[in-house]
């Protein structure tokens, strides 16, 4: 039953989608303009910029294709642009690739790839990625089950304002021994000192 709760919680995180920390005012304005004018003349310009490596344009296109906003929904194209942005270090793109790989959207489902991308976003402080990474450690999906690491990442997600992280941390605390909880707290403290890098 508890693992079902965690699985359903990830589904809720999927609904949060591409919106979140990391959007510039220009990108948000671009989304709003594109929603109003589905034949936005700037779309081809965005594609050109994205091909030239422009991070904002890559994110913009990935989001349009993921959600089908003014363009046909195309998960493979969304993955292409999220990957290019993620490789440039964009945390929201990395988080979205974690989602896409978890659910097999535009790619073959691959929890190991989800762990990779969630980890990169989590190390940048993305609380939803931290939560989803905690969930994968708890369920042993794409990574060996490890309650201490699950607790650590849930703790960070909670500390960074993601309420579901607190719920998961509470659930894990009920399942863990005192020594496991002590280990998780130690891991969380060390991870915070390293600003989430190499946790």
Number of C-alpha atoms within 10 A of each C-alpha: 6 10 12 9 12 21 15 12 16 21 14 12 15 19 10 12 16 23 12 12 12 14 16 10 9 10 15 13 12 19 17 11 13 18 14 11 11 12 11 14 10 12 19 10 12 19 17 14 15 21 14 11 15 16 21 20 23 27 25 24 22 28 25 24 20 26 16 14 15 16 14 11 15 16 21 16 17 27 24 16 28 29 21 21 24 24 15 14 15 21 26 29 30 28 31 29 30 28 28 27 21 24 17 14 17 17 14 11 15 16 21 16 17 28 27 18 27 30 27 26 28 29 21 18 20 25 28 30 31 31 32 33 32 34 26 28 23 23 18 15 17 17 16 11 16 16 26 26 23 25 32 29 32 33 25 27 28 21 13 15 13 18 15 21 27 19 15 25 23 14 16 20 17 10 12 15 13 11 10 17 19 13 17 23 17 14 18 22 15 14 18 16 10 12 13 21 15 9 16
